[in-house]
Amino acid sequence: MSTFPHPAHLSPERLDKVLAANLGLGIRRSRALIEAGLVLVDGRPLAKGGLVLPGQLVSVEEPADAGPGVCDVAGVEVVFSAMGFAAISKPGGVHTVAGRGGNSLEGCLPGLGLAGWRLLNRLDLLTGGLVLAAVGEREAALYKGWQEAGLVRKWYLALVHGCVGELELTGLILDDKRRVVRVTGQEDEVLRHTVVRPVRAVEGNTLVLVQILKGRRHQIRAHLAHAGHPLVGDPVYGVGEHGGLFLHHWRLDMPGFTAELPPEWDFVDVRAVEAVRLSFPAS
């Protein structure tokens, strides 16, 4: 069980927004936990729109293990499936792979009708968005070949500190399994570049659209922080503001397959994002 106070210096706030801010969850998942009776305020249930007062104690119980064949994680679903591939939505705050404690996207595969499928990419714990799965080795090999040929495009939305223009971040990332990866002055292969385009200003920060072809661990977070624009809410490469990490895998393109999953951020206009996406140079 997770327990935390609503700070005394803050104003009253809706319970679903308090959960999202303190646990790094999406609003939909926060509401699902409340509706399941897993959230108490000062020991009592409170509606999702009820106000949490300064100083009140919020308790969140972990959902019980639902067992094989059931996915009990709110917000996990198949967004699109074709050609032996499935794009699955992963909420922020949920592990991609099993074995790290708590619920995982991998553990939900049987409940989604994807028993025996394998995940082809991972997202950090705090990052939400699309994760791709394949039905078998043949499809996994196809995906690997497309990646090496630069035919897989991954599009992320991020809210970053400061005013950001067009960037192409090319520094080689050293990942020696420590908590923080390091960006060097050496240029990485083109497939590992991080290409950034601004979408709009948001209260002194910038909503950006990011394209990567073949990512390394923490690539977008580390590259942007190294460029002087850490992501809002990043506890490792930034200052970790309340509200969660503002990084979301929005779209995936590969031969014959496209999937999209907009984030639940109220400052995102998908039409504006699409216009920026179309401005990227063709590979």
LINFEN-V521833 format. One line per field, one symbol per residue. ss: DSSP state (h for helix, s for strand, l for the rest). phi: phi as a letter, one per 40 degrees, with the letter a starting at -180 (. if undefined). A space follows every 50 residues. Layout:
ss: ???
phi: ???
//
This chain:
ss: lsssslllllllsshhhhhhhhhlllhhhhhhhhhlllsssllsllllll ssllllsssslllllllllllllllllsssssllssssssllllslllll lllshhhhlhhhlllllssllllllllsssssssllhhhhhhhhhhhhll llssssssssslllllssslsssslllllllssssssllhhhlsssssss ssllssssssssllllllhhhhhhhhllllslllllllllllllllssss ssssllsssslllllllllhhhhhhhhllllll
phi: .bbaccdccccdadcccccdccbgbccccdccccccgcbbbfgbcacdcc cccdgcbbbbccdcccgcgbbbccgcaccaaaggbbcbcbccgbccbcgb ggcacdccddccgbdgcbcbabbddccbhcbcbbcacdcccdcccccccg cbbbbbbabbcgcbbcbbcbccccbbgccbcbcbcccccdcbcbbbbcba cbfgbbcbbbbbbacbdgdccccccccgbcccgccbbbbgcchgccaacc abbadgabbbacccccbbbcccccccdcccccc
//
